[in-house]
Amino acid sequence: QVQLVESGGGLVQPGGSLRLSCAASRSIFSVYAVGWYRQAPGKQRELVAAITSGGSTHYADSVKGRFTVSEDNAKNTVYLQMNSLKPEDTAVYYCNAQRVVLGIEYLYWGQGTQVTVAS
């Protein structure tokens, strides 16, 4: 089992920055891909950014150029640096860790952290 804990959310003004953290209970990021998702009220959860176990990154078009995902394997933590925040970035942000071994998917989710962008 793996526990993921997100932190770093809060209230920020438009144009501001936040850095979210996703801390794992043990060292997994060298073999698990990590995704950052968000869910706004009344909307479906959407993938915002992802980083593979090899370090490749992917971003949704809506955040490209503003958000950066990175990992620190020594701290068992993946980060989401969010700059130039907009009100439409307001959502609960979740991280997950995913790995497929011999056709079996291992998937873990954190509890989420609220990000509110408002003046």
N, C-alpha and C positions, 0 to 999 in steps of 0.2 A: 504494500500500500504506500501511496505517496500523498502527502498533504501539501496543498499549495495555498499560500496566504498572500493576498494582494494588500498593498498599502500605498499611501501617497495621494489619495483622492482628496477632494475638497472643493471649496468655492474659489473661483478665480475670475477676474474681469476679462472681457474680450481682449484678445491680443496678448494675454499672459501665458505663462508656462506652468506645467506641472510635470513631475516625474513619478510614474507609477512603478512599483516594485512587485515582483512575483517571486516569493521565496519558497523553495522546495524543502521538504523535510529531510531529503537526502540528495546525494549527487546523482542527477539524472540527465542533465541537459546535454551531456556529451552523446547521449543516445536517443533522447526524446526531442521531437520538434515542439516548439511552443507557439501558441497563438494567443493574441490579444483580441478579444471580442468586446462588443458593447451592445447594450440594449437600452433604447430610450422607451419611455412610456408609450404603450400602444403600438410599438414597432417590434419587428423580429430582431433577434440577435444577429449581428453581422460581424464578419471578420474584419478587423482593422489592420492588423499587422501580424506577421509570423516570422519566425526564425527557425531554420532547420538545425539538426544536430551538427551539420557541417558549417553552419554560420551564414548560409544564404538567407537573404531577407526578402520579404514580399510585403507590399503595402496596398491598401485599397486606394483607389483614385482620389477619394475624398480627403485623404490625409497625406498623400504623397508630397514630399517636400516640407512637411510640417512636423511629422512624427518620425521618430527613430527608435527602432528596437535593437537592444544589445543584450549581451549576457556576460556574467562574471561567474565562471564555473567554480572559482575558488570560494565564492560566497553562496553558491547554489541559487543564484538570483538572476532573473531576467528583468530588464527595465524597458519601460516605454516612455521616452522623452517626448513630451507634447508641447510644441511651441505654436505661437500665433493662434491660440485657441479661439474658437467661434462658439456662439450660443448653440449651434447645431451639433456641437461635440458633446453636449450635455447628455449623460447616460450613466448607467452602471457599467463599469468595465470589469471584465473577467479575463483571467488567463487560464489556459489549459495546456496540458502536456500530453502528447500523443505519440504512440509507438506501435508498430505492427511487427509481430514476431511470429513467423510460421502461420500467417493468416489470422492470428489472434490480435485484436486491437486492445491496447492498454490506453485508457483515456482517463485523465484526472482533471477536475475543475476546482478552481478556487471559489471563495464565497462572494467575491465581487467588491468593488470599491466605487463609491459615488463620485462622479465628477460633475460639477455644476459650473457653467460658464454664464455669468450674468453681471450686469453693471449695477 
